[in-house]
Amino acid sequence: MKFNLRILLTGLISMGIMLAGCGGEQKEAAKTASPVELHISAAASMTDAMKEIAGEYQKKNPAVKLVFNFAASGELQQAIEQGAPVDIFISAAKKQMDALDKGGLLAEGTRKDLLENKVVLIVPKDSKITLSKFEDVLKDDVKKIGLGEPKGVPVGQYSEEIFGKLGILDQVKAKAVYGSNVRQVLSWIDTGEVDAGVVYATDAAISKGNKVICTAPEGSHKPVIYPMAIIKSTKQTEAAKAFTAYMAGPEGKKVFEKYGFAVK
């Protein structure tokens, strides 16, 4: 009996050492595991809000590395169509997301309208030109109007809708200077390179170099909706779902609203 007990105890001790060793190896593997990397293509107008959200998210999820590409939505759409490594796409208009959806490039069931924005007319902060409505850009004092390039920049597409609805698009085009994204238009206003410009309300709010003249008339353009979706080719589906849920949740909503977006 004593012999059997001695054998049993020896076996248990050996097993405990083996298990401890396995646990140590697992902990060491967890320490050295590579972080999950998510590539997010987002409309340029989201830059500041997304950077703040990313900072908060990564504090709570240190194993997730968020890599951003901010640009005009049309440019981002084309890059995805050409096979760029993107896990999540957020557009400043439905048009670009619709194109990817039609092309079968979105992960099924992941598309969601995330945000809404407004379009505003702005001038440099120290401007002496008197404007009160969008039609006033036709005044002789306004020599240059900064607009987003309408083929790929959603704010440019909304701008054309607005001026077309007002019946002055051709006259506005004669004064237009086209930017590659909304932030370029904003920078032209801040530096006084143009006399007036059309941007999103959220962009105007982050800069001290402009003053807002007015918001686009009700019904003059399609609602400024920001849809988001996970790209079908992602290899990080679960991590992408977790981050999109965070953006649409209460913590993401708080930050987006801080920057002037309305969360859907």
C-alpha positions as CSV (number, residue, x, y, z in Angstrom):
1,M,0.0,0.0,0.0
2,K,2.9,2.3,0.9
3,F,4.6,1.5,-2.4
4,N,1.4,2.2,-4.4
5,L,0.8,5.5,-2.5
6,R,4.4,6.6,-3.2
7,I,3.9,5.9,-6.9
8,L,0.6,7.8,-7.0
9,L,2.1,10.8,-5.3
10,T,5.1,10.9,-7.6
11,G,2.7,10.7,-10.6
12,L,0.6,13.6,-9.3
13,I,3.6,15.8,-8.7
14,S,5.0,15.1,-12.2
15,M,1.6,15.9,-13.7
16,G,1.4,19.1,-11.8
17,I,4.9,20.1,-13.1
18,M,3.8,19.4,-16.7
19,L,0.6,21.4,-16.3
20,A,2.5,24.3,-14.8
21,G,4.9,24.2,-17.7
22,C,2.1,24.2,-20.2
23,G,0.4,27.1,-18.5
24,G,3.7,29.0,-18.6
25,E,4.1,28.3,-22.3
26,Q,0.6,29.5,-23.0
27,K,1.1,32.8,-21.0
28,E,4.4,33.3,-22.8
29,A,2.7,32.7,-26.2
30,A,0.0,35.2,-25.3
31,K,2.7,37.8,-24.5
32,T,4.4,37.3,-27.8
33,A,1.3,37.0,-30.0
34,S,1.1,39.5,-32.8
35,P,-1.8,42.0,-32.5
36,V,-4.8,42.0,-34.7
37,E,-4.4,44.7,-37.4
38,L,-7.6,46.3,-38.8
39,H,-7.3,48.6,-41.9
40,I,-10.1,51.2,-41.9
41,S,-10.8,53.4,-44.9
42,A,-12.9,56.4,-43.8
43,A,-14.1,59.7,-45.3
44,A,-11.7,62.6,-44.6
45,S,-14.4,64.5,-42.7
46,M,-14.3,61.8,-40.0
47,T,-10.5,62.2,-39.3
48,D,-10.7,63.9,-35.8
49,A,-13.6,61.9,-34.4
50,M,-12.1,58.6,-35.6
51,K,-8.7,59.3,-34.1
52,E,-10.2,60.0,-30.7
53,I,-12.4,56.9,-30.9
54,A,-9.4,54.8,-31.9
55,G,-7.4,56.0,-29.0
56,E,-10.1,55.1,-26.5
57,Y,-10.7,51.7,-28.2
58,Q,-7.1,50.7,-28.2
59,K,-6.7,51.5,-24.5
60,K,-9.4,48.8,-23.8
61,N,-8.2,46.5,-26.6
62,P,-4.4,46.7,-26.7
63,A,-4.1,43.6,-28.9
64,V,-6.0,45.4,-31.7
65,K,-4.0,47.8,-33.9
66,L,-6.2,50.3,-35.9
67,V,-4.7,51.5,-39.2
68,F,-6.5,54.4,-40.9
69,N,-6.7,55.7,-44.4
70,F,-8.6,59.0,-44.6
71,A,-9.5,60.4,-48.0
72,A,-12.3,61.2,-50.4
73,S,-14.9,58.5,-50.3
74,G,-14.7,58.0,-54.1
75,E,-10.9,57.5,-53.9
76,L,-11.3,55.0,-51.1
77,Q,-14.1,53.1,-53.1
78,Q,-11.8,52.8,-56.1
79,A,-8.9,51.5,-54.0
80,I,-11.2,48.8,-52.5
81,E,-12.3,47.8,-56.0
82,Q,-8.7,47.5,-57.0
83,G,-8.0,45.1,-54.1
84,A,-6.5,47.4,-51.4
85,P,-6.3,45.6,-48.0
86,V,-9.3,47.1,-46.3
87,D,-11.3,45.6,-43.4
88,I,-13.9,48.4,-42.8
89,F,-15.1,51.1,-45.0
90,I,-17.0,54.3,-43.9
91,S,-18.2,56.6,-46.7
92,A,-19.6,60.1,-46.5
93,A,-22.4,59.2,-49.0
94,K,-24.4,56.1,-50.0
95,K,-23.3,56.3,-53.6
96,Q,-19.8,54.8,-53.0
97,M,-21.1,52.1,-50.6
98,D,-23.8,51.2,-53.1
99,A,-21.2,50.7,-55.8
100,L,-19.2,48.3,-53.6
101,D,-22.4,46.5,-52.5
102,K,-23.4,46.1,-56.2
103,G,-20.0,44.7,-56.9
104,G,-20.3,42.1,-54.2
105,L,-17.5,43.5,-52.1
106,L,-19.3,43.9,-48.8
107,A,-19.6,41.2,-46.1
108,E,-23.2,40.1,-46.0
109,G,-25.3,41.7,-43.3
110,T,-22.6,44.2,-42.1
111,R,-23.7,47.4,-43.8
112,K,-25.2,50.0,-41.5
113,D,-26.0,53.7,-41.7
114,L,-23.8,55.1,-39.0
115,L,-23.9,59.0,-39.0
116,E,-25.6,62.0,-40.5
117,N,-24.1,65.4,-41.2
118,K,-25.0,68.8,-42.6
119,V,-23.6,70.9,-45.5
120,V,-22.7,74.6,-44.8
121,L,-21.4,77.6,-46.6
122,I,-18.3,79.1,-45.0
123,V,-16.0,82.1,-45.6
124,P,-12.6,83.0,-44.0
125,K,-12.9,84.2,-40.5
126,D,-11.7,87.7,-41.3
127,S,-13.7,88.0,-44.6
128,K,-15.3,91.4,-45.3
129,I,-17.7,90.0,-47.9
130,T,-21.3,90.1,-46.8
131,L,-23.1,86.8,-47.5
132,S,-26.2,85.4,-45.9
133,K,-27.3,82.5,-48.2
134,F,-25.9,80.1,-50.8
135,E,-27.1,82.2,-53.7
136,D,-24.9,85.1,-52.5
137,V,-21.8,83.3,-53.8
138,L,-22.7,84.9,-57.1
139,K,-21.8,88.4,-55.8
140,D,-18.9,90.0,-57.6
141,D,-16.9,90.1,-54.4
142,V,-16.7,86.3,-54.5
143,K,-14.0,85.4,-57.0
144,K,-13.3,81.8,-56.0
145,I,-15.5,79.2,-54.4
146,G,-13.9,76.1,-52.9
147,L,-15.8,72.9,-53.7
148,G,-15.1,69.2,-53.5
149,E,-14.4,67.5,-56.8
150,P,-17.9,66.1,-57.6
151,K,-16.7,62.9,-59.3
152,G,-15.2,61.4,-56.2
153,V,-15.8,63.8,-53.2
154,P,-19.3,63.5,-51.7
155,V,-19.4,67.1,-50.4
156,G,-18.8,68.2,-54.0
157,Q,-21.7,66.0,-55.1
158,Y,-23.9,67.6,-52.4
159,S,-22.7,71.0,-53.4
160,E,-23.7,70.5,-57.0
161,E,-27.1,69.2,-55.9
162,I,-27.6,72.4,-53.8
163,F,-26.6,74.9,-56.5
164,G,-28.5,72.9,-59.1
165,K,-31.6,73.1,-57.0
166,L,-31.1,76.8,-56.6
167,G,-30.7,77.1,-60.4
168,I,-27.2,78.7,-60.3
169,L,-24.9,75.7,-60.8
170,D,-23.4,76.9,-64.1
171,Q,-22.5,80.4,-62.7
172,V,-21.0,78.7,-59.6
173,K,-18.9,76.4,-61.8
174,A,-17.3,79.4,-63.4
175,K,-15.9,80.4,-60.0
176,A,-15.2,77.0,-58.6
177,V,-11.9,75.7,-57.4
178,Y,-12.1,71.9,-56.8
179,G,-10.4,70.1,-53.9
180,S,-9.5,66.5,-53.7
181,N,-11.3,66.1,-50.3
182,V,-13.3,68.2,-47.9
183,R,-10.3,69.0,-45.7
184,Q,-8.5,70.6,-48.6
185,V,-11.5,72.9,-49.2
186,L,-11.4,73.8,-45.5
187,S,-7.7,74.6,-45.6
188,W,-8.3,76.9,-48.5
189,I,-10.8,78.9,-46.5
190,D,-8.5,78.9,-43.4
191,T,-5.7,80.4,-45.5
192,G,-7.9,82.8,-47.5
193,E,-7.1,81.1,-50.8
194,V,-10.8,81.1,-51.7
195,D,-13.5,83.6,-50.8
196,A,-16.2,81.0,-49.9
197,G,-16.5,77.3,-49.7
198,V,-18.9,74.4,-49.1
199,V,-18.0,71.9,-46.4
200,Y,-19.7,69.7,-43.8
201,A,-20.8,71.3,-40.5
202,T,-18.4,69.0,-38.6
203,D,-15.4,70.2,-40.6
204,A,-16.3,73.9,-40.1
205,A,-16.6,73.2,-36.3
206,I,-13.0,71.9,-35.9
207,S,-11.4,74.9,-37.5
208,K,-11.0,78.4,-36.1
209,G,-10.1,79.9,-39.4
210,N,-13.7,80.1,-40.8
211,K,-17.1,81.4,-40.0
212,V,-20.3,79.7,-41.0
213,I,-22.7,81.7,-43.1
214,C,-25.6,79.2,-43.3
215,T,-26.7,75.6,-43.6
216,A,-27.9,74.3,-47.0
217,P,-31.6,74.9,-47.5
218,E,-33.9,72.1,-46.4
219,G,-34.6,69.7,-49.3
220,S,-31.8,71.1,-51.5
221,H,-29.8,67.8,-51.4
222,K,-29.9,64.2,-50.4
223,P,-29.4,63.6,-46.6
224,V,-25.7,63.3,-45.8
225,I,-25.6,59.8,-44.6
226,Y,-22.4,57.9,-43.6
227,P,-22.8,54.2,-44.2
228,M,-20.2,51.7,-42.9
229,A,-19.6,48.0,-43.7
230,I,-17.0,45.3,-43.4
231,I,-15.3,44.4,-46.6
232,K,-15.9,40.8,-47.7
233,S,-12.2,40.0,-48.2
234,T,-11.3,40.7,-44.6
235,K,-9.4,38.0,-42.6
236,Q,-10.3,39.7,-39.3
237,T,-14.1,39.4,-39.3
238,E,-14.6,39.1,-35.6
239,A,-12.3,42.0,-34.7
240,A,-14.0,44.1,-37.4
241,K,-17.4,43.3,-36.1
242,A,-16.3,44.3,-32.6
243,F,-15.0,47.6,-33.7
244,T,-18.0,48.5,-35.8
245,A,-20.2,47.6,-32.9
246,Y,-18.1,49.9,-30.7
247,M,-18.4,52.8,-33.1
248,A,-22.2,52.4,-33.3
249,G,-22.5,51.9,-29.5
250,P,-22.8,54.5,-26.7
251,E,-19.0,55.2,-26.4
252,G,-18.6,55.8,-30.1
253,K,-21.8,57.8,-30.2
254,K,-20.5,60.1,-27.5
255,V,-17.4,61.0,-29.5
256,F,-19.2,61.4,-32.8
257,E,-21.7,63.8,-31.2
258,K,-18.9,65.8,-29.6
259,Y,-17.7,66.5,-33.2
260,G,-21.2,67.5,-34.4
261,F,-22.3,64.3,-36.1
262,A,-25.8,62.9,-35.5
263,V,-25.6,59.1,-34.8
264,K,-28.2,57.0,-36.6
